[in-house]
């Protein structure tokens, strides 16, 4: 485990040059209004893990369980689906119509993305709901079962390249040549489409802030490109102020945010393949890095083997998850073992379990 106390906390990385209008949104009201119109948008449970807290010698541990979110299996259900719904409302004159009215709100629209997991399912589901078409690019290394799942949601699947980066480049090229809409779950210089996806993620911390009996002293947030972590950190600061210690947890093999904080900008963090597949991202989202540079207190990297072992402790609570989904919990275990971040017997910890066990 490596840990970096954030030298930019409270100020951010001015060098990124992100304009105020492009920054990660904290507009919970926009998210709430759309989700209230969705018949499957029930709040996910917040689980009080009393026994685990006792075994870790902390005061309390609450885990937000995203494994059944909207029937799609992960927190990412709130991302692309929300962004597409937001576009559908705009196309409907800014009004949220009845489901049958909205069913063709985006007729003729084509959304394109590359995916190695749940973002593709969210994109396919959102497109189908509002009458659009989804084209999902998969790398050759993605299991065939995932392509079959996407086609069941009505998506067209294209196999391209031997890794995610290659399939992403192909998706971008298609949009440039055909005029389709890219719906990537990241942001970079010249592309801010992932901002709406991060806004959708605000539903998780908003629900948690109502469900939790007492404000947390510590929040551990797993990160790939950083969308979940940025949304949760932004909401935590808006709701609880500067008090919670927020720690971002990444694979040692993909320290994109950690390296970005050290370098003062977005960098490519080369490394081997991680068992935390959905977190195995070598380059941070520009807007997520901008947000977390200001809001996070610390950045942590942990090894694959440590995470695989740590998440077995969740089985006793019937909270089975993948290494990606449980990396935040593994970060807590590492902090307890190493006595860092001020963790003690009075600590009240909040964690997000972002997906179920790997297929």
C-alpha positions as CSV (number, residue, x, y, z in Angstrom):
1,X,0.0,0.0,0.0
2,X,1.2,3.5,-0.9
3,X,-0.5,6.6,0.3
4,X,-0.2,10.3,-0.8
5,X,-1.5,13.1,1.3
6,X,-3.0,15.5,-1.2
7,X,-1.0,18.7,-1.4
8,X,-3.7,20.5,-3.4
9,X,-6.5,19.9,-0.9
10,X,-9.0,22.8,-0.8
11,X,-7.3,24.6,-3.7
12,X,-7.2,22.2,-6.6
13,X,-4.9,22.1,-9.6
14,X,-5.1,25.5,-11.2
15,X,-2.7,24.2,-13.9
16,X,-5.5,22.1,-15.4
17,X,-7.3,25.2,-16.5
18,X,-10.8,23.7,-16.2
19,X,-13.5,26.4,-16.6
20,X,-16.0,26.8,-13.9
21,X,-18.9,25.9,-16.2
22,X,-17.3,22.5,-17.0
23,X,-16.5,21.4,-13.4
24,X,-18.1,18.3,-11.8
25,X,-21.7,19.2,-11.0
26,X,-23.3,18.9,-7.5
27,X,-26.8,19.5,-8.9
28,X,-28.6,16.8,-7.0
29,X,-32.0,18.3,-7.8
30,X,-31.6,17.6,-11.5
31,X,-30.7,14.0,-10.8
32,X,-33.6,13.6,-8.3
33,X,-36.2,14.9,-10.7
34,X,-35.3,12.5,-13.4
35,X,-35.0,9.5,-11.2
36,X,-38.4,10.2,-9.6
37,X,-39.8,9.6,-13.1
38,X,-38.1,6.3,-13.5
39,X,-40.2,3.3,-12.3
40,X,-37.1,1.2,-11.4
41,X,-35.0,3.9,-9.8
42,X,-35.4,2.7,-6.2
43,X,-32.8,3.8,-3.6
44,X,-30.1,1.2,-3.0
45,X,-29.7,0.0,0.6
46,X,-27.1,1.3,3.1
47,X,-26.0,-1.7,5.2
48,X,-24.9,-1.2,8.8
49,X,-21.9,-3.7,9.1
50,X,-21.7,-3.8,12.9
51,X,-19.7,-7.0,13.1
52,X,-17.2,-5.9,10.5
53,X,-16.8,-2.5,12.3
54,X,-16.1,-4.4,15.5
55,X,-13.5,-6.7,13.9
56,X,-11.7,-3.6,12.5
57,X,-11.9,-1.8,15.8
58,X,-13.8,1.2,14.4
59,X,-17.0,2.8,15.7
60,X,-19.2,2.0,12.7
61,X,-19.1,0.9,9.0
62,X,-21.8,1.6,6.6
63,X,-21.7,0.2,3.1
64,X,-23.8,1.5,0.2
65,X,-24.8,-1.6,-1.8
66,X,-25.0,-0.8,-5.5
67,X,-25.2,-4.4,-6.7
68,X,-28.9,-4.3,-7.7
69,X,-29.1,-0.7,-8.9
70,X,-32.0,-0.4,-11.4
71,X,-31.7,-4.1,-12.2
72,X,-28.5,-3.5,-14.1
73,X,-25.9,-4.7,-11.6
74,X,-23.8,-1.7,-10.6
75,X,-23.6,2.0,-9.8
76,X,-23.0,2.7,-13.5
77,X,-26.7,2.3,-14.1
78,X,-26.9,5.9,-12.9
79,X,-24.4,7.1,-15.4
80,X,-25.0,6.7,-19.1
81,X,-28.7,6.0,-18.6
82,X,-29.1,9.3,-16.7
83,X,-27.1,11.2,-19.3
84,X,-29.3,9.8,-22.1
85,X,-32.4,10.5,-20.1
86,X,-31.2,14.1,-19.7
87,X,-30.8,14.4,-23.4
88,X,-34.3,13.0,-23.9
89,X,-35.9,15.6,-21.6
90,X,-34.0,18.3,-23.5
91,X,-35.4,16.9,-26.8
92,X,-38.9,16.9,-25.3
93,X,-38.7,20.7,-24.7
94,X,-37.3,20.3,-21.2
95,X,-40.3,18.4,-20.0
96,X,-40.4,14.9,-18.4
97,X,-43.2,13.3,-20.3
98,X,-45.1,10.0,-19.7
99,X,-43.0,6.9,-20.5
100,X,-45.0,6.2,-23.7
101,X,-44.3,9.8,-24.9
102,X,-40.6,9.6,-24.1
103,X,-40.2,6.2,-25.8
104,X,-39.2,7.8,-29.1
105,X,-37.8,11.1,-27.8
106,X,-34.4,10.3,-29.2
107,X,-35.5,8.4,-32.3
108,X,-32.7,8.5,-34.9
109,X,-30.0,9.3,-32.4
110,X,-27.0,6.9,-32.2
111,X,-24.9,6.7,-29.0
112,X,-21.5,5.1,-29.3
113,X,-19.0,4.0,-26.6
114,X,-16.3,1.5,-25.8
115,X,-16.8,-0.6,-22.7
116,X,-15.2,-3.4,-20.7
117,X,-18.1,-3.7,-18.3
118,X,-21.1,-2.0,-16.9
119,X,-21.0,1.3,-18.7
120,X,-21.9,-0.4,-21.9
121,X,-25.0,-2.0,-20.3
122,X,-26.1,1.4,-19.0
123,X,-25.6,3.0,-22.4
124,X,-27.6,0.2,-24.1
125,X,-30.4,0.3,-21.6
126,X,-30.7,4.1,-21.8
127,X,-30.7,4.2,-25.6
128,X,-33.4,1.5,-25.7
129,X,-35.7,3.3,-23.2
130,X,-35.7,6.5,-25.3
131,X,-35.8,5.2,-28.8
132,X,-32.1,5.7,-29.7
133,X,-29.6,3.2,-31.0
134,X,-26.5,2.1,-29.1
135,X,-23.3,0.9,-30.7
136,X,-20.9,-0.6,-28.2
137,X,-17.2,-1.4,-29.1
138,X,-15.6,-4.2,-27.2
139,X,-12.0,-5.3,-27.3
140,X,-11.2,-8.8,-28.4
141,X,-10.2,-9.8,-24.9
142,X,-13.7,-9.1,-23.4
143,X,-15.6,-12.4,-22.7
144,X,-18.2,-13.3,-25.4
145,X,-20.9,-13.5,-22.7
146,X,-20.8,-9.8,-22.3
147,X,-21.4,-9.2,-26.0
148,X,-24.5,-11.4,-25.7
149,X,-25.7,-9.5,-22.7
150,X,-25.4,-6.2,-24.6
151,X,-27.3,-7.5,-27.6
152,X,-30.2,-8.5,-25.3
153,X,-30.4,-4.8,-24.4
154,X,-30.8,-4.0,-28.1
155,X,-27.2,-2.8,-28.7
156,X,-25.1,-3.3,-31.8
157,X,-21.8,-4.8,-30.7
158,X,-18.5,-4.3,-32.6
159,X,-15.4,-6.2,-31.7
160,X,-12.3,-4.0,-32.3
161,X,-8.8,-4.1,-31.0
162,X,-6.9,-6.2,-28.4
163,X,-7.5,-3.8,-25.5
164,X,-9.8,-1.1,-24.3
165,X,-7.7,1.8,-25.6
166,X,-8.0,0.4,-29.2
167,X,-11.8,-0.2,-29.0
168,X,-12.2,3.4,-27.6
169,X,-10.2,4.8,-30.5
170,X,-12.5,3.0,-32.9
171,X,-15.6,4.3,-31.2
172,X,-14.2,7.9,-31.4
173,X,-13.4,7.4,-35.1
174,X,-16.9,6.2,-35.9
175,X,-18.4,9.3,-34.2
176,X,-16.1,11.6,-36.1
177,X,-16.9,10.0,-39.5
178,X,-20.7,9.3,-39.0
179,X,-21.7,12.2,-36.8
180,X,-22.9,9.9,-34.0
181,X,-22.8,10.9,-30.3
182,X,-19.9,9.6,-28.2
183,X,-20.9,8.8,-24.6
184,X,-17.6,8.0,-22.9
185,X,-17.6,7.7,-19.1
186,X,-14.5,9.9,-18.9
187,X,-13.5,13.4,-19.9
188,X,-10.4,14.9,-21.6
189,X,-9.3,18.0,-23.3
190,X,-12.0,18.8,-25.8
191,X,-14.5,16.3,-24.5
192,X,-16.7,16.8,-21.4
193,X,-19.5,14.4,-22.2
194,X,-18.7,12.4,-19.1
195,X,-19.8,15.3,-16.9
196,X,-23.5,14.3,-17.2
197,X,-22.5,10.7,-16.3
198,X,-20.8,11.9,-13.1
199,X,-23.8,14.0,-12.3
200,X,-26.0,10.9,-12.5
201,X,-23.7,9.2,-9.9
202,X,-24.8,11.9,-7.4
203,X,-27.8,9.8,-6.6
204,X,-25.7,7.4,-4.5
205,X,-24.2,9.9,-2.0
206,X,-27.5,11.8,-1.9
207,X,-29.3,8.6,-0.7
208,X,-26.5,7.7,1.6
209,X,-26.6,11.1,3.3
210,X,-30.2,10.5,4.2
211,X,-29.8,6.9,5.2
212,X,-26.7,7.2,7.4
213,X,-27.5,7.8,11.1
214,X,-24.5,10.0,11.7
215,X,-22.0,11.9,9.5
216,X,-19.0,9.8,8.5
217,X,-15.5,10.7,9.7
218,X,-13.9,8.7,6.8
219,X,-15.0,7.9,3.2
220,X,-13.0,5.5,1.0
221,X,-13.8,5.7,-2.7
222,X,-12.5,3.3,-5.3
223,X,-11.5,4.9,-8.6
224,X,-10.8,4.0,-12.2
225,X,-11.0,7.2,-14.3
226,X,-12.5,8.8,-11.1
227,X,-16.1,9.4,-12.0
228,X,-17.7,7.7,-8.9
229,X,-15.1,9.1,-6.6
230,X,-15.5,12.7,-7.9
231,X,-19.3,12.7,-7.6
232,X,-19.2,11.2,-4.1
233,X,-16.5,13.5,-2.9
234,X,-18.2,16.6,-4.4
235,X,-21.5,15.6,-2.6
236,X,-19.7,14.9,0.7
237,X,-18.1,18.3,0.8
238,X,-21.4,20.0,-0.1
239,X,-23.3,18.0,2.6
240,X,-20.8,17.5,5.3
241,X,-18.2,20.1,4.7
242,X,-14.5,19.6,5.4
243,X,-14.9,17.1,8.3
244,X,-14.8,13.7,6.6
245,X,-11.4,12.4,5.5
246,X,-11.8,11.3,1.9
247,X,-9.4,8.7,0.5
248,X,-9.3,7.7,-3.1
249,X,-8.3,4.1,-3.7
250,X,-6.7,2.8,-6.9
251,X,-4.9,-0.4,-8.1
252,X,-1.1,-0.2,-7.8
253,X,-1.1,-1.3,-11.5
254,X,-3.2,1.7,-12.5
255,X,-2.5,4.8,-10.3
256,X,-3.9,7.3,-12.7
257,X,-5.2,9.8,-10.2
258,X,-2.3,9.2,-7.7
259,X,0.1,9.9,-10.5
260,X,-1.9,12.9,-11.8
261,X,-1.8,14.5,-8.4
262,X,1.9,14.0,-8.2
263,X,2.5,15.3,-11.7
264,X,0.0,18.2,-11.5
265,X,-2.0,17.0,-14.5
266,X,-3.4,14.1,-16.5
267,X,-0.7,11.5,-17.2
268,X,-0.5,8.0,-18.6
269,X,0.1,5.6,-15.7
270,X,1.6,2.5,-17.3
271,X,1.3,-0.8,-15.5
272,X,0.4,-4.4,-15.8
273,X,-3.2,-5.7,-16.0
274,X,-5.0,-5.5,-12.7
275,X,-7.6,-7.9,-11.3
276,X,-9.6,-4.8,-10.5
277,X,-10.7,-4.7,-14.1
278,X,-13.2,-1.8,-14.0
279,X,-10.6,0.2,-12.1
280,X,-7.7,-0.7,-14.4
281,X,-7.6,2.7,-16.0
282,X,-4.3,4.2,-17.0
283,X,-5.5,7.7,-17.5
284,X,-7.7,9.8,-15.3
285,X,-10.8,11.7,-16.3
286,X,-9.8,15.4,-16.6
287,X,-12.8,16.7,-14.7
288,X,-12.6,14.0,-12.1
289,X,-8.9,14.8,-11.4
290,X,-9.8,18.5,-11.2
291,X,-12.5,17.8,-8.6
292,X,-10.6,15.3,-6.5
293,X,-7.5,17.5,-6.4
294,X,-9.6,19.9,-4.5
295,X,-11.8,17.6,-2.5
296,X,-9.9,14.5,-1.6
297,X,-7.5,14.3,1.4
298,X,-5.5,11.4,0.3
299,X,-4.8,9.0,-2.6
300,X,-4.0,5.3,-2.0
301,X,-2.8,2.5,-4.2
302,X,-3.2,-1.2,-3.2
303,X,-2.0,-4.5,-4.7
304,X,-4.3,-7.0,-6.4
305,X,-3.5,-9.8,-4.0
306,X,-4.3,-7.6,-1.0
307,X,-7.7,-6.6,-2.4
308,X,-8.6,-10.2,-3.3
309,X,-8.0,-11.3,0.3
310,X,-9.6,-8.2,2.0
311,X,-12.9,-8.5,0.2
312,X,-13.4,-12.1,1.5
313,X,-14.4,-10.4,4.8
314,X,-17.5,-9.1,3.1
315,X,-18.9,-12.5,2.5
316,X,-20.0,-12.9,6.2
317,X,-22.2,-9.8,5.6
318,X,-23.7,-11.3,2.3
319,X,-21.9,-8.5,0.5
320,X,-20.0,-10.5,-2.1
321,X,-18.3,-8.4,-4.7
322,X,-15.5,-8.2,-7.2
323,X,-12.1,-6.7,-6.5
324,X,-13.3,-3.6,-8.4
325,X,-16.4,-3.3,-6.4
326,X,-14.7,-3.8,-3.0
327,X,-11.5,-1.8,-3.5
328,X,-12.8,1.0,-1.2
329,X,-13.3,-1.6,1.6
330,X,-9.8,-3.0,1.0
331,X,-8.5,0.6,1.3
332,X,-10.1,0.8,4.7
333,X,-8.5,-2.5,5.8
334,X,-5.1,-1.2,4.6
335,X,-5.6,2.0,6.5
336,X,-6.5,0.1,9.7
337,X,-3.5,-2.2,9.4
338,X,-1.0,0.6,8.8
339,X,-2.6,3.1,11.2
340,X,-2.9,5.9,8.7
341,X,-5.5,8.6,8.0
342,X,-6.4,8.9,11.7
343,X,-8.5,5.7,11.8
344,X,-9.3,4.8,15.4
345,X,-12.0,3.3,17.6
346,X,-14.1,6.4,17.1
347,X,-14.1,6.4,13.3
348,X,-17.3,6.2,11.4
349,X,-16.7,4.9,7.9
350,X,-18.7,5.1,4.7
351,X,-18.0,2.8,1.7
352,X,-19.6,2.3,-1.7
353,X,-19.9,-1.3,-2.9
354,X,-20.1,-0.5,-6.6
355,X,-20.8,-3.9,-8.2
356,X,-21.5,-7.6,-7.6
357,X,-19.1,-10.5,-8.0
358,X,-17.4,-10.9,-11.4
359,X,-19.1,-13.2,-13.8
